[in-house]
Amino acid sequence: MIIPILAVISGLILLVLSADRFVEGTSSVARHFGMPPLLIGMVIIGFGTSLPEMMVSGLAALQGNPGIALGNAYGSNISNIALILGVTALISPISVDSQVLRKELPLLTAITVLAAWQLRDAEISRTDALVLLGVFSGLMYWTIRQGMGKKKDALAIEIEEKLAAHTMPIHRAFGWLVAGLIFLIAASRILVWGAVEIAHDFGVSDLIIGLTVVATGTSLPELASSLIAIRKGEHDIALGNILGSNLFNTLAVVGIAGTIHPLTAGPEVLSRDFLVMATLTVSLFIIGYGFRGPGRINRLEGAGLLSCYIAYTAYLIRIALST
């Protein structure tokens, strides 16, 4: 039992560190080759912060552990909104000024509806997965065009300032890119092995482990990015990290995992876990969109989100202990 627990802890630490280095290296390489800041922020940084979820869910699907694959994706979305935005808004209320983000909020809600429709038969088939990947590709193309058409968008300005403060030589950037990717793969293998062993030893489902330990752990890059951003007053980056990650998780992470191996889901996934995720997503849309002006997530709303996370996690732990 000690070895699997150490494997999960070391896997999570290595996963977070390697993802951070991979994003730093890739962003610097892209900047060296003249990629626009907004494109770097929306594609590379958004992709990079979701790499832990992609690696873990993809490997779990490959090894025949659909519970960890789905639990990691949906659990990360719950953690992103309820835990990360909750904590971030408690520290400092989040203002939503970027028009790019205000368009992503209703899109995320619509995509959540699509995911619910696919889960109606308790399975993400390969066809469902390919649809998710197709929507993801179209969404990325549309979002990039929208964002690139607004040169003075608040998000673009914040990302440009952030990139300017983190420059590095091209050889070092390539080194971080390659090393980060190698350690991401290794960390994912260690983490998935440890999580499966713990689930078997405690007699709980892979899904519960994926929704709790794995999902919260793979969300740590988003937590770190959002806390750093809010401390610097970069509110749009803080929220953009979460929206981008949830879009990647729902479309790309589940899509890639489902393409590798169809993902079966018990009835509790739709009636319990997905319902919580969907409710939080709609709540975020309502409080963050700003129907009469710039959106804002205040401290009271942040406390409400965090309370939801605590209650949901406590409920899952109770289920695990009762089995």
C-alpha positions in Angstrom: 0.0 0.0 0.0 2.8 2.4 0.8 4.4 2.1 -2.6 1.2 2.9 -4.6 0.6 6.0 -2.3 4.2 7.2 -2.9 3.7 6.5 -6.6 0.6 8.8 -6.7 2.3 11.6 -4.7 5.5 11.5 -6.7 3.6 11.2 -10.0 1.5 14.2 -9.2 4.5 16.3 -8.2 6.4 15.3 -11.3 3.3 15.8 -13.4 2.8 19.4 -12.2 6.5 20.3 -12.5 6.9 18.8 -16.0 3.7 20.4 -17.3 5.0 23.8 -16.1 8.3 23.4 -17.8 6.7 22.1 -21.0 4.4 25.1 -21.2 7.3 27.5 -20.4 9.5 26.0 -23.1 6.8 25.7 -25.7 5.7 29.3 -25.1 9.2 30.6 -25.5 9.8 28.6 -28.6 6.6 30.0 -30.1 7.5 33.5 -29.2 11.0 33.1 -30.8 9.2 32.1 -34.1 6.9 35.1 -34.0 3.6 33.5 -32.9 1.1 36.2 -31.7 0.7 36.4 -27.9 -3.0 35.7 -27.9 -2.5 32.6 -30.0 0.2 31.4 -27.5 -2.1 32.0 -24.6 -5.2 30.3 -26.1 -3.5 27.3 -27.7 -0.2 26.6 -26.1 -0.8 27.6 -22.5 -4.4 26.3 -22.6 -3.2 23.1 -24.1 -0.3 22.8 -21.7 -2.3 23.3 -18.5 -4.5 20.4 -19.6 -1.7 18.1 -20.6 -1.7 16.3 -17.2 -5.4 15.4 -17.8 -4.7 14.4 -21.4 -1.8 12.2 -20.5 -3.5 10.5 -17.5 -6.9 9.9 -19.2 -5.3 8.7 -22.4 -3.1 6.3 -20.6 -5.9 5.1 -18.4 -8.1 4.4 -21.4 -5.2 2.5 -23.1 -4.9 0.3 -20.0 -8.7 -0.3 -19.8 -9.5 2.0 -16.8 -12.4 4.1 -18.1 -13.3 5.2 -14.6 -10.0 7.0 -14.1 -10.2 8.4 -17.7 -13.7 9.9 -17.3 -13.4 10.7 -13.6 -10.2 12.6 -14.2 -11.7 14.7 -17.0 -15.1 15.5 -15.3 -13.5 15.7 -11.8 -11.0 18.2 -13.1 -13.8 20.4 -14.4 -15.5 20.3 -11.0 -12.2 21.1 -9.3 -11.4 24.0 -11.7 -14.7 25.8 -11.2 -15.5 24.9 -7.5 -12.1 24.7 -5.9 -9.8 26.9 -8.1 -12.2 29.7 -9.0 -13.7 29.5 -5.5 -10.3 30.0 -3.8 -9.2 32.6 -6.4 -12.4 34.7 -6.0 -12.1 34.5 -2.2 -8.6 36.0 -2.4 -9.6 38.7 -5.0 -12.9 39.1 -6.8 -12.5 38.2 -10.5 -13.5 40.8 -13.2 -14.2 39.5 -16.7 -13.3 42.2 -19.3 -12.2 40.1 -22.2 -14.7 39.6 -25.0 -13.0 36.4 -26.0 -13.8 34.9 -22.5 -17.4 36.2 -22.6 -17.9 34.2 -25.8 -16.3 31.1 -24.3 -18.7 31.1 -21.3 -21.8 30.2 -23.3 -19.8 27.9 -25.5 -18.6 25.9 -22.5 -22.3 25.6 -21.4 -23.4 24.4 -24.8 -20.6 21.9 -25.0 -21.6 20.5 -21.6 -25.1 19.9 -23.0 -23.5 18.0 -25.9 -21.5 15.9 -23.5 -24.7 15.1 -21.5 -26.4 14.0 -24.6 -23.5 11.6 -25.5 -23.7 10.1 -22.0 -27.4 9.2 -22.3 -26.5 5.6 -23.2 -23.8 5.4 -20.5 -20.9 5.2 -23.0 -18.6 7.5 -24.9 -18.1 5.5 -28.1 -15.4 6.1 -30.6 -18.0 7.9 -32.8 -18.8 10.2 -29.8 -15.1 10.8 -29.2 -14.5 11.7 -32.8 -17.4 14.2 -32.7 -15.9 15.8 -29.6 -12.5 16.1 -31.3 -14.2 17.5 -34.4 -16.1 20.1 -32.3 -12.8 20.9 -30.5 -11.0 21.5 -33.8 -13.7 23.8 -35.1 -13.9 25.6 -31.8 -10.2 26.3 -31.7 -10.3 27.6 -35.2 -13.2 29.9 -34.4 -11.8 31.1 -31.1 -8.4 31.9 -32.6 -10.0 33.9 -35.4 -12.2 35.8 -33.0 -9.3 36.5 -30.7 -6.9 37.5 -33.4 -9.4 40.0 -34.8 -9.4 41.9 -31.5 -5.8 43.2 -31.2 -6.5 45.2 -28.0 -8.6 42.5 -26.2 -7.9 42.5 -22.5 -6.7 38.9 -22.5 -4.2 39.5 -25.4 -2.7 42.5 -23.5 -2.3 40.4 -20.3 -0.7 37.5 -22.1 1.7 39.7 -24.0 2.9 41.3 -20.7 3.2 37.9 -19.1 5.3 36.4 -22.0 7.6 39.5 -22.1 8.5 38.8 -18.4 9.4 35.2 -19.1 11.9 35.1 -21.9 14.7 32.5 -22.3 17.3 31.5 -24.9 16.0 29.3 -27.7 18.2 26.3 -26.8 17.0 26.3 -23.2 13.4 26.6 -24.4 13.8 23.5 -26.6 15.4 21.7 -23.7 12.5 22.4 -21.4 10.0 21.4 -24.1 11.6 18.0 -24.7 12.3 17.3 -21.1 8.9 18.4 -20.0 7.2 16.1 -22.5 9.3 13.1 -21.5 8.7 13.5 -17.8 5.0 14.1 -18.4 4.7 10.7 -19.9 6.7 9.1 -17.1 4.7 10.9 -14.4 1.4 9.8 -16.0 2.4 6.2 -16.0 3.5 6.3 -12.4 0.3 8.1 -11.3 -2.1 5.8 -13.1 -0.4 2.7 -11.8 -0.5 4.0 -8.2 -4.2 5.2 -8.5 -5.3 1.8 -9.9 -3.5 -0.1 -7.1 -5.0 2.1 -4.4 -8.5 1.6 -5.8 -8.0 -2.2 -5.8 -6.5 -2.3 -2.3 -9.3 -0.2 -0.8 -12.0 -1.8 -2.8 -13.3 1.5 -4.3 -14.1 2.1 -7.9 -11.6 3.6 -10.3 -14.1 6.3 -10.9 -14.0 7.6 -7.3 -10.2 7.7 -7.4 -10.3 9.5 -10.7 -12.8 12.1 -9.4 -10.9 12.8 -6.2 -7.2 12.2 -6.0 -6.3 12.1 -9.7 -8.7 15.0 -10.7 -7.6 17.3 -8.0 -3.9 16.5 -8.5 -4.0 17.1 -12.3 -5.8 20.4 -11.7 -2.8 21.8 -9.7 -1.3 23.6 -12.7 -4.5 25.5 -13.2 -4.6 26.4 -9.5 -1.0 27.6 -9.5 -1.5 29.6 -12.7 -4.7 31.2 -11.5 -3.3 32.2 -8.1 -0.2 33.7 -9.7 -2.4 35.6 -12.2 -4.8 37.0 -9.7 -1.9 38.1 -7.5 -0.7 40.2 -10.4 -4.1 41.5 -11.2 -4.4 39.4 -14.4 -8.1 38.5 -13.9 -8.7 37.5 -17.5 -5.8 35.1 -17.5 -7.1 33.6 -14.2 -10.5 32.9 -15.6 -9.1 32.1 -19.1 -7.0 29.2 -17.6 -10.2 27.7 -16.2 -12.4 28.1 -19.2 -9.7 26.9 -21.5 -8.9 23.9 -19.3 -12.6 22.9 -19.1 -13.1 23.1 -22.8 -10.0 21.0 -23.4 -11.1 18.4 -20.7 -14.6 18.0 -22.0 -13.7 17.9 -25.7 -10.1 16.9 -26.2 -9.3 14.9 -23.1 -12.5 12.8 -23.3 -12.2 12.7 -27.1 -8.7 11.4 -27.1 -9.4 8.8 -24.3 -12.6 7.7 -26.1 -10.8 7.3 -29.4 -8.2 5.1 -27.8 -10.8 2.9 -26.1 -14.6 3.4 -25.7 -15.4 4.7 -22.2 -18.2 3.0 -20.4 -19.9 5.0 -17.6 -22.1 3.8 -14.8 -25.5 5.5 -14.2 -24.0 7.5 -11.3 -21.7 9.3 -13.7 -24.6 11.1 -15.4 -26.9 11.4 -12.4 -24.3 12.5 -9.9 -20.9 13.6 -11.2 -21.9 15.0 -14.6 -24.9 16.7 -12.9 -22.6 18.5 -10.5 -20.2 19.5 -13.3 -23.1 20.8 -15.4 -24.7 22.7 -12.5 -21.3 24.4 -11.7 -20.8 25.3 -15.4 -24.2 26.9 -15.7 -23.7 28.7 -12.4 -20.3 30.1 -13.7 -22.1 31.3 -16.9 -24.7 33.1 -14.8 -22.4 34.8 -12.4 -19.5 35.4 -14.7 -21.0 36.5 -18.0 -22.1 40.0 -17.0 -25.4 40.5 -18.9 -25.3 44.3 -18.3 -21.6 44.9 -18.5 -18.3 43.3 -17.5 -18.8 40.1 -15.6 -17.6 39.7 -12.0 -17.2 36.8 -9.6 -17.3 38.2 -6.0 -16.1 36.8 -2.7 -19.5 35.6 -1.7 -19.9 33.6 -5.0 -16.4 32.3 -4.6 -17.3 31.0 -1.1 -20.4 29.4 -2.6 -18.3 27.6 -5.2 -15.8 26.4 -2.7 -18.5 25.1 -0.4 -19.9 23.1 -3.3 -16.5 21.5 -3.8 -16.1 20.6 -0.1 -19.6 19.1 0.0 -19.2 17.1 -3.2 -15.8 15.7 -2.2 -17.0 14.8 1.3 -19.9 12.9 -0.3 -17.5 11.0 -2.5 -15.3 10.1 0.5 -18.3 8.9 2.4 -19.2 6.6 -0.5 -15.7 5.3 -0.7 -15.6 4.6 3.1 -18.9 2.8 3.0 -17.8 0.3 0.3 
